[in-house]
Amino acid sequence: MPVILRVEDYARWLDPSSNNASLLRACLKPFDPALMKKYPVSTRVNRPENDDHECAQEVPLAVTPTLF
């Protein structure tokens, strides 16, 4: 399961000299879902060679025709 860190925990988590497991474990809290956003992205994300900022850009949803 990936970890979503709070901005205030970035430095502690990424500090290579940190060896205090308790301090690092304190960063592993459930992330507030109200702060998350979901949106459709391009199918470019499915190709490793497309490693750029465009992969994270929101794209409009394709409208699927319905019979009713």
Sequence and secondary structure as in RCSB ss.txt:
>XXXX:A:sequence
MPVILRVEDYARWLDPSSNNASLLRACLKPFDPALMKKYPVSTRVNRPENDDHECAQEVPLAVTPTLF
>XXXX:A:secstr
      GGGHHHHH TT   HHHHHTT     GGG     B GGGG TT  SGGGGSB          
